[in-house]
């Protein structure tokens, strides 16, 4: 079973995404705290990471950069989640492998997750 690590400070979003991905046969570890996120990612070694861009206790862009600069984690695909839209802001500049805007389409989420996990397995 493929593992997904999810960070969002909105409990409702966590619940919906967790339920959707669990239904799709993924093991999901979800958290609302960014403080220990890197340590959690190191221990859990997920197949994919989903991080909210704007967090109450941190910044998803900074976490994405940290993940992609960590030798033990850089191979893991990262999706940035965001309800924040600003002209000229390109989430790919933060090193993520995909961006999904809230409110999100469930089919887009599932498709993006499956595609990134499949592509990362091919390149491994």
ABEGO torsion letter per residue (X at the ends): XBBBBBBBABAAAAAAAAAAAAAAGBBBBBBABAAAAAAAAAAAGBABBBBBABBAAEBAAAAAAAAAABAAAAABBBBBBBABBBBGBBAAAAGBABBBBOBBBAAAAAAAAAAAAAAAAAAX
